[in-house]
């Protein structure tokens, strides 16, 4: 009887992750699978950009997200609107997994294309977590928050590809920063920077 009662309690327990319901150890309606070879650890790509974006930047970020999912990577972003939403939307609609690292403590503020929302309560300081969670970074537009993320990524050794928006320079050059003219080129440059030279099938 005790075993049956425990089983009933477990079946009623529901834990929500990325909007999906998990009953005990039984997963209901699983998160989308990412097509990766079994021998390869998943890549995490951070896509950064402003909470407000132009139509052009939105379209670019959405295409970057689709390509990131197409290469079998997990997309990380700041979880809010603008370029962050666009990148998550592109990845989600292409069957990828999306992670949003939020500045506040309210998970409900994540955009609707985020599978896993992580609250930090850190405000702008969460920018380090956004870029640090990715193996590489692609920037699409953005304002000073995005500029801070580009700088933090460079500081911790994450390669950065800037598709549009900021340009950074210094006399001795900007090691670890590349510039792209299209979403496809941005993803290709980042793949090369990460030592992934084979071209994926998009």
MIDOSE-1310 file (N, C-alpha, C; in nm, 2 decimals, decimal comma, always signed):
residues 202
xxxx	+0,08/-0,12/+0,00/+0,00/+0,00/+0,00/+0,09/+0,13/+0,00; +0,20/+0,12/+0,08/+0,28/+0,24/+0,09/+0,34/+0,27/-0,05; +0,39/+0,16/-0,12/+0,45/+0,17/-0,25/+0,35/+0,23/-0,35; +0,22/+0,19/-0,34/+0,12/+0,24/-0,43/+0,09/+0,39/-0,40
xxxx	+0,09/+0,43/-0,27/+0,06/+0,56/-0,24/+0,18/+0,65/-0,28; +0,30/+0,61/-0,27/+0,42/+0,68/-0,31/+0,41/+0,70/-0,46; +0,37/+0,59/-0,53/+0,37/+0,60/-0,68/+0,27/+0,70/-0,72; +0,15/+0,70/-0,65/+0,04/+0,80/-0,68/+0,09/+0,94/-0,66
xxxx	+0,16/+0,97/-0,55/+0,21/+1,10/-0,52/+0,31/+1,14/-0,62; +0,40/+1,05/-0,66/+0,50/+1,08/-0,76/+0,44/+1,12/-0,90; +0,33/+1,05/-0,93/+0,27/+1,07/-1,06/+0,20/+1,21/-1,06; +0,16/+1,26/-0,94/+0,09/+1,39/-0,94/+0,19/+1,50/-0,94
xxxx	+0,32/+1,48/-0,89/+0,41/+1,59/-0,89/+0,45/+1,63/-1,03; +0,44/+1,76/-1,05/+0,47/+1,81/-1,18/+0,57/+1,93/-1,17; +0,69/+1,91/-1,23/+0,79/+2,02/-1,23/+0,79/+2,08/-1,37; +0,78/+2,21/-1,38/+0,78/+2,27/-1,51/+0,93/+2,32/-1,55
xxxx	+0,97/+2,27/-1,67/+1,10/+2,32/-1,72/+1,08/+2,36/-1,86; +1,10/+2,49/-1,89/+1,08/+2,54/-2,03/+0,94/+2,52/-2,08; +0,84/+2,53/-1,98/+0,70/+2,51/-2,02/+0,66/+2,37/-2,04; +0,75/+2,27/-2,01/+0,71/+2,13/-2,02/+0,69/+2,07/-1,88
xxxx	+0,60/+1,97/-1,87/+0,57/+1,91/-1,74/+0,64/+1,78/-1,72; +0,71/+1,77/-1,61/+0,78/+1,65/-1,58/+0,72/+1,59/-1,45; +0,66/+1,46/-1,46/+0,60/+1,39/-1,35/+0,70/+1,30/-1,29; +0,75/+1,33/-1,17/+0,85/+1,25/-1,11/+0,97/+1,23/-1,20
xxxx	+1,00/+1,10/-1,22/+1,11/+1,07/-1,31/+1,06/+1,04/-1,45; +0,93/+1,05/-1,47/+0,88/+1,03/-1,61/+0,86/+1,16/-1,68; +0,92/+1,18/-1,79/+0,92/+1,30/-1,87/+0,80/+1,30/-1,96; +0,72/+1,40/-1,95/+0,60/+1,42/-2,04/+0,63/+1,53/-2,14
xxxx	+0,60/+1,51/-2,26/+0,62/+1,61/-2,37/+0,77/+1,66/-2,36; +0,87/+1,58/-2,40/+1,01/+1,62/-2,38/+1,05/+1,74/-2,46; +1,16/+1,81/-2,41/+1,21/+1,92/-2,48/+1,26/+1,88/-2,62; +1,27/+1,97/-2,72/+1,32/+1,93/-2,85/+1,46/+1,87/-2,85
xxxx	+1,48/+1,77/-2,93/+1,61/+1,71/-2,94/+1,70/+1,79/-3,03; +1,83/+1,79/-3,00/+1,92/+1,86/-3,08/+2,01/+1,76/-3,16; +2,01/+1,77/-3,29/+2,08/+1,66/-3,37/+2,23/+1,67/-3,36; +2,29/+1,60/-3,26/+2,43/+1,60/-3,24/+2,48/+1,46/-3,24
xxxx	+2,60/+1,44/-3,30/+2,66/+1,30/-3,29/+2,68/+1,26/-3,14; +2,66/+1,13/-3,11/+2,66/+1,09/-2,97/+2,80/+1,11/-2,91; +2,91/+1,11/-2,99/+3,04/+1,13/-2,94/+3,08/+1,27/-2,91; +2,99/+1,37/-2,95/+3,03/+1,51/-2,95/+2,95/+1,58/-2,84
xxxx	+3,02/+1,66/-2,75/+2,95/+1,74/-2,65/+2,87/+1,85/-2,73; +2,76/+1,89/-2,67/+2,68/+2,00/-2,74/+2,76/+2,13/-2,74; +2,75/+2,20/-2,84/+2,80/+2,34/-2,85/+2,69/+2,44/-2,79; +2,74/+2,54/-2,73/+2,65/+2,65/-2,68/+2,69/+2,78/-2,75
xxxx	+2,60/+2,84/-2,83/+2,63/+2,96/-2,89/+2,55/+3,07/-2,84; +2,61/+3,18/-2,79/+2,54/+3,29/-2,73/+2,52/+3,40/-2,85; +2,39/+3,44/-2,86/+2,36/+3,54/-2,96/+2,32/+3,66/-2,88; +2,38/+3,77/-2,90/+2,36/+3,89/-2,82/+2,31/+4,01/-2,91
xxxx	+2,23/+4,10/-2,85/+2,18/+4,21/-2,92/+2,08/+4,29/-2,83; +2,03/+4,39/-2,88/+1,95/+4,48/-2,81/+1,81/+4,43/-2,78; +1,75/+4,48/-2,67/+1,61/+4,45/-2,63/+1,51/+4,52/-2,73; +1,56/+4,62/-2,80/+1,49/+4,68/-2,91/+1,57/+4,67/-3,03
xxxx	+1,51/+4,63/-3,14/+1,59/+4,60/-3,27/+1,51/+4,65/-3,39; +1,59/+4,69/-3,49/+1,53/+4,73/-3,62/+1,47/+4,60/-3,69; +1,39/+4,62/-3,79/+1,34/+4,51/-3,86/+1,46/+4,43/-3,93; +1,56/+4,51/-3,97/+1,68/+4,44/-4,03/+1,75/+4,35/-3,93
xxxx	+1,78/+4,41/-3,81/+1,85/+4,33/-3,71/+1,76/+4,21/-3,66; +1,63/+4,23/-3,65/+1,55/+4,12/-3,61/+1,56/+4,00/-3,71; +1,55/+4,04/-3,84/+1,56/+3,93/-3,94/+1,69/+3,87/-3,94; +1,80/+3,94/-3,92/+1,93/+3,89/-3,91/+1,95/+3,79/-3,79
xxxx	+1,90/+3,84/-3,68/+1,91/+3,75/-3,56/+1,83/+3,63/-3,57; +1,71/+3,64/-3,63/+1,63/+3,52/-3,65/+1,70/+3,42/-3,74; +1,76/+3,47/-3,84/+1,83/+3,37/-3,93/+1,95/+3,31/-3,86; +2,02/+3,39/-3,78/+2,14/+3,34/-3,70/+2,09/+3,23/-3,61
xxxx	+1,97/+3,25/-3,55/+1,92/+3,14/-3,46/+1,89/+3,02/-3,54; +1,83/+3,03/-3,65/+1,80/+2,91/-3,73/+1,93/+2,84/-3,77; +2,03/+2,91/-3,81/+2,16/+2,85/-3,85/+2,23/+2,78/-3,73; +2,22/+2,85/-3,61/+2,27/+2,79/-3,49/+2,21/+2,65/-3,46
xxxx	+2,07/+2,65/-3,47/+2,00/+2,52/-3,45/+2,04/+2,42/-3,55; +2,06/+2,47/-3,68/+2,09/+2,38/-3,78/+2,23/+2,31/-3,77; +2,32/+2,38/-3,69/+2,45/+2,32/-3,67/+2,45/+2,23/-3,54; +2,33/+2,22/-3,48/+2,32/+2,13/-3,37/+2,36/+2,19/-3,24
xxxx	+2,36/+2,32/-3,23/+2,41/+2,39/-3,11/+2,29/+2,44/-3,02; +2,31/+2,45/-2,90/+2,22/+2,51/-2,81/+2,23/+2,67/-2,81; +2,12/+2,74/-2,83/+2,13/+2,88/-2,84/+2,11/+2,94/-2,70; +2,20/+3,03/-2,66/+2,19/+3,11/-2,54/+2,17/+3,25/-2,57
xxxx	+2,08/+3,32/-2,50/+2,06/+3,46/-2,52/+2,02/+3,52/-2,38; +1,99/+3,65/-2,39/+1,95/+3,72/-2,27/+1,80/+3,70/-2,24; +1,73/+3,63/-2,32/+1,59/+3,58/-2,29/+1,48/+3,68/-2,31; +1,51/+3,81/-2,34/+1,41/+3,91/-2,35/+1,36/+3,94/-2,49
xxxx	+1,33/+4,06/-2,53/+1,28/+4,10/-2,66/+1,39/+4,13/-2,76; +1,35/+4,19/-2,87/+1,44/+4,24/-2,97/+1,52/+4,13/-3,04; +1,65/+4,15/-3,05/+1,73/+4,05/-3,12/+1,74/+3,92/-3,04; +1,72/+3,93/-2,91/+1,72/+3,81/-2,82/+1,60/+3,72/-2,86
xxxx	+1,49/+3,78/-2,87/+1,37/+3,71/-2,91/+1,38/+3,65/-3,05; +1,43/+3,73/-3,14/+1,45/+3,69/-3,28/+1,54/+3,57/-3,29; +1,65/+3,57/-3,22/+1,74/+3,46/-3,23/+1,68/+3,33/-3,17; +1,61/+3,35/-3,06/+1,54/+3,23/-3,00/+1,43/+3,18/-3,09
xxxx	+1,36/+3,27/-3,15/+1,25/+3,23/-3,24/+1,31/+3,15/-3,36; +1,42/+3,20/-3,42/+1,47/+3,12/-3,53/+1,52/+2,98/-3,49; +1,59/+2,98/-3,38/+1,64/+2,85/-3,33/+1,52/+2,75/-3,29; +1,42/+2,81/-3,22/+1,31/+2,73/-3,18/+1,23/+2,67/-3,30
xxxx	+1,20/+2,76/-3,40/+1,13/+2,71/-3,51/+1,21/+2,62/-3,60; +1,34/+2,61/-3,58/+1,42/+2,51/-3,66/+1,44/+2,39/-3,57; +1,38/+2,38/-3,46/+1,38/+2,26/-3,38/+1,50/+2,25/-3,28; +1,56/+2,37/-3,25/+1,67/+2,38/-3,16/+1,63/+2,40/-3,01
xxxx	+1,72/+2,40/-2,93/+1,70/+2,42/-2,78/+1,75/+2,56/-2,75; +1,67/+2,64/-2,67/+1,70/+2,77/-2,64/+1,71/+2,80/-2,49; +1,81/+2,87/-2,45/+1,83/+2,91/-2,31/+1,83/+3,06/-2,29; +1,75/+3,11/-2,20/+1,74/+3,25/-2,18/+1,79/+3,29/-2,04
xxxx	+1,90/+3,37/-2,03/+1,95/+3,41/-1,90/+1,90/+3,55/-1,87; +1,81/+3,56/-1,77/+1,73/+3,68/-1,75/+1,80/+3,77/-1,65; +1,78/+3,90/-1,66/+1,84/+3,99/-1,56/+1,77/+4,00/-1,43; +1,64/+3,96/-1,43/+1,56/+3,97/-1,31/+1,53/+3,84/-1,25
xxxx	+1,43/+3,84/-1,17/+1,39/+3,71/-1,10/+1,25/+3,66/-1,14; +1,19/+3,72/-1,24/+1,06/+3,69/-1,29/+1,07/+3,61/-1,42; +1,06/+3,47/-1,41/+1,07/+3,39/-1,52/+0,97/+3,41/-1,63; +0,85/+3,47/-1,59/+0,75/+3,49/-1,69/+0,78/+3,60/-1,79
xxxx	+0,89/+3,68/-1,77/+0,93/+3,78/-1,86/+1,01/+3,73/-1,98; +1,05/+3,60/-1,97/+1,12/+3,55/-2,09/+1,03/+3,55/-2,21; +1,09/+3,57/-2,33/+1,01/+3,57/-2,45/+0,96/+3,42/-2,48; +0,86/+3,41/-2,56/+0,79/+3,28/-2,57/+0,87/+3,17/-2,64
xxxx	+0,99/+3,21/-2,69/+1,06/+3,11/-2,77/+1,18/+3,05/-2,68; +1,18/+3,08/-2,55/+1,28/+3,03/-2,46/+1,23/+2,89/-2,40; +1,31/+2,79/-2,41/+1,28/+2,66/-2,35/+1,32/+2,66/-2,20; +1,44/+2,71/-2,17/+1,49/+2,71/-2,03/+1,52/+2,85/-1,99
xxxx	+1,44/+2,90/-1,90/+1,46/+3,04/-1,85/+1,54/+3,03/-1,72; +1,65/+3,11/-1,71/+1,73/+3,11/-1,59/+1,72/+3,25/-1,53; +1,67/+3,27/-1,41/+1,66/+3,40/-1,35/+1,79/+3,42/-1,27; +1,84/+3,55/-1,27/+1,96/+3,58/-1,20/+1,95/+3,69/-1,09
xxxx	+1,86/+3,78/-1,11/+1,85/+3,89/-1,02/+1,97/+3,98/-1,02; +2,05/+3,97/-1,13/+2,18/+4,04/-1,13/+2,18/+4,17/-1,22; +2,06/+4,20/-1,28/+2,06/+4,31/-1,37/+2,16/+4,30/-1,49; +2,23/+4,41/-1,52/+2,32/+4,40/-1,63/+2,44/+4,31/-1,60
xxxx	+2,47/+4,28/-1,48/+2,58/+4,19/-1,45/+2,56/+4,05/-1,50; +2,43/+4,02/-1,54/+2,41/+3,89/-1,60/+2,47/+3,88/-1,74; +2,51/+3,99/-1,79/+2,57/+3,98/-1,93/+2,69/+3,89/-1,93; +2,77/+3,88/-1,82/+2,88/+3,79/-1,81/+2,83/+3,64/-1,82
xxxx	+2,72/+3,61/-1,76/+2,67/+3,48/-1,76/+2,62/+3,44/-1,91; +2,57/+3,54/-1,98/+2,52/+3,52/-2,11/+2,63/+3,48/-2,20; +2,74/+3,56/-2,21/+2,85/+3,53/-2,29/+2,94/+3,41/-2,24; +2,95/+3,40/-2,11/+3,03/+3,29/-2,05/+2,96/+3,16/-2,07
xxxx	+2,83/+3,15/-2,09/+2,77/+3,02/-2,11/+2,78/+2,97/-2,25; +2,82/+3,05/-2,34/+2,84/+3,01/-2,48/+2,99/+2,98/-2,51; +3,01/+2,89/-2,60/+3,15/+2,86/-2,65/+3,20/+2,97/-2,74; +3,10/+3,04/-2,80/+3,13/+3,15/-2,89/+3,01/+3,24/-2,89
xxxx	+3,03/+3,36/-2,95/+2,93/+3,47/-2,94/+2,91/+3,53/-3,08; +2,78/+3,56/-3,11/+2,75/+3,63/-3,23/+2,67/+3,75/-3,19; +2,71/+3,87/-3,23/+2,64/+4,00/-3,19/+2,56/+4,05/-3,31; +2,44/+4,09/-3,28/+2,35/+4,15/-3,39/+2,29/+4,28/-3,33
xxxx	+2,35/+4,39/-3,38/+2,30/+4,52/-3,33/+2,33/+4,54/-3,18; +2,23/+4,61/-3,12/+2,25/+4,63/-2,98/+2,30/+4,77/-2,94; +2,30/+4,80/-2,81/+2,34/+4,92/-2,75/+2,46/+4,90/-2,66; +2,47/+4,98/-2,55/+2,58/+4,97/-2,46/+2,59/+4,83/-2,39
xxxx	+2,47/+4,78/-2,36/+2,47/+4,64/-2,30/+2,53/+4,54/-2,38; +2,51/+4,55/-2,51/+2,57/+4,45/-2,61/+2,72/+4,48/-2,62; +2,76/+4,61/-2,61/+2,90/+4,64/-2,62/+2,97/+4,58/-2,49; +2,91/+4,59/-2,38/+2,97/+4,53/-2,26/+2,98/+4,38/-2,27
xxxx	+2,89/+4,32/-2,34/+2,90/+4,17/-2,36/+3,01/+4,14/-2,45; +3,03/+4,22/-2,56/+3,14/+4,20/-2,65/+3,27/+4,20/-2,57; +3,29/+4,31/-2,49/+3,41/+4,32/-2,41/+3,43/+4,21/-2,31; +3,32/+4,17/-2,24/+3,34/+4,06/-2,15/+3,37/+3,93/-2,22
xxxx	+3,31/+3,91/-2,33/+3,35/+3,78/-2,41/+3,49/+3,78/-2,45; +3,54/+3,90/-2,49/+3,69/+3,91/-2,52/+3,77/+3,89/-2,40; +3,73/+3,94/-2,29/+3,81/+3,93/-2,17/+3,82/+3,78/-2,12; +3,72/+3,70/-2,14/+3,73/+3,56/-2,09/+3,76/+3,47/-2,21
xxxx	+3,80/+3,52/-2,32/+3,85/+3,44/-2,43/+3,75/+3,37/-2,52; +3,63/+3,42/-2,52/+3,52/+3,37/-2,61/+3,54/+3,44/-2,75; +3,54/+3,37/-2,86/+3,54/+3,43/-2,99/+3,41/+3,50/-3,02; +3,42/+3,62/-3,08/+3,31/+3,70/-3,10/+3,30/+3,74/-3,25
xxxx	+3,18/+3,71/-3,31/+3,16/+3,76/-3,45/+3,05/+3,86/-3,44; +3,08/+3,98/-3,50/+2,99/+4,09/-3,50/+2,93/+4,10/-3,64; +2,79/+4,08/-3,64/+2,72/+4,08/-3,77/+2,68/+4,22/-3,81; +2,64/+4,30/-3,71/+2,60/+4,43/-3,74/+2,60/+4,51/-3,60
xxxx	+2,61/+4,64/-3,61/+2,62/+4,72/-3,49/+2,75/+4,77/-3,46; +2,80/+4,74/-3,34/+2,93/+4,79/-3,29/+3,05/+4,75/-3,37; +3,15/+4,84/-3,37/+3,28/+4,81/-3,43/+3,38/+4,85/-3,32; +3,47/+4,76/-3,29/+3,57/+4,78/-3,18/+3,71/+4,77/-3,25
xxxx	+3,80/+4,86/-3,20/+3,93/+4,86/-3,26/+4,03/+4,92/-3,16; +4,15/+4,88/-3,17/+4,26/+4,94/-3,10/+4,39/+4,93/-3,18; +4,49/+5,00/-3,15/+4,61/+5,01/-3,24/+4,67/+4,87/-3,27; +4,68/+4,79/-3,17/+4,74/+4,65/-3,19/+4,64/+4,55/-3,24
xxxx	+4,52/+4,59/-3,28/+4,43/+4,50/-3,34/+4,33/+4,45/-3,24; +4,23/+4,38/-3,28/+4,13/+4,33/-3,19/+4,13/+4,17/-3,20; +4,22/+4,11/-3,13/+4,22/+3,96/-3,13/+4,09/+3,90/-3,08; +4,05/+3,80/-3,15/+3,93/+3,73/-3,11/+3,80/+3,79/-3,16
xxxx	+3,80/+3,90/-3,24/+3,68/+3,96/-3,29/+3,68/+3,96/-3,44; +3,57/+3,91/-3,50/+3,56/+3,90/-3,65/+3,43/+3,98/-3,69; +3,42/+4,02/-3,81/+3,31/+4,09/-3,86/+3,25/+4,01/-3,98; +3,12/+4,00/-3,98/+3,05/+3,93/-4,09/+2,95/+4,02/-4,16
xxxx	+2,92/+3,99/-4,28/+2,82/+4,07/-4,36/+2,69/+4,00/-4,38; +2,68/+3,88/-4,33/+2,55/+3,80/-4,34/+2,54/+3,70/-4,23; +2,42/+3,65/-4,19/+2,41/+3,55/-4,09/+2,49/+3,43/-4,12; +2,49/+3,38/-4,25/+2,56/+3,26/-4,29/+2,71/+3,28/-4,27
xxxx	+2,76/+3,40/-4,30/+2,90/+3,42/-4,28/+2,94/+3,43/-4,14; +2,85/+3,49/-4,06/+2,87/+3,50/-3,91/+2,89/+3,36/-3,85; +2,80/+3,27/-3,89/+2,80/+3,13/-3,83/+2,93/+3,06/-3,88; +2,96/+3,08/-4,01/+3,08/+3,01/-4,07/+3,21/+3,06/-4,00
xxxx	+3,22/+3,19/-3,98/+3,33/+3,25/-3,91/+3,35/+3,19/-3,77; +3,23/+3,18/-3,70/+3,24/+3,13/-3,56/+3,28/+2,98/-3,56; +3,23/+2,91/-3,65/+3,27/+2,77/-3,66/+3,42/+2,76/-3,68; +3,47/+2,84/-3,77/+3,61/+2,84/-3,79/+3,69/+2,88/-3,67
xxxx	+3,64/+2,98/-3,60/+3,71/+3,02/-3,48/+3,71/+2,91/-3,37; +3,61/+2,83/-3,37/+3,60/+2,72/-3,27/+3,66/+2,59/-3,32; +3,72/+2,60/-3,44/+3,79/+2,48/-3,49/+3,70/+2,38/-3,56; +3,58/+2,42/-3,59/+3,48/+2,34/-3,66/+3,48/+2,37/-3,81
xxxx	+3,57/+2,31/-3,88/+3,59/+2,36/-4,02/+3,49/+2,29/-4,12; +3,43/+2,18/-4,09/+3,34/+2,12/-4,18/+3,21/+2,21/-4,19; +3,16/+2,21/-4,31/+3,04/+2,29/-4,33/+2,91/+2,21/-4,31; +2,82/+2,26/-4,22/+2,70/+2,18/-4,19/+2,60/+2,20/-4,30
xx	+2,51/+2,10/-4,30/+2,40/+2,11/-4,40/+2,29/+2,19/-4,34; +2,26/+2,31/-4,39/+2,16/+2,39/-4,33/+2,02/+2,35/-4,38
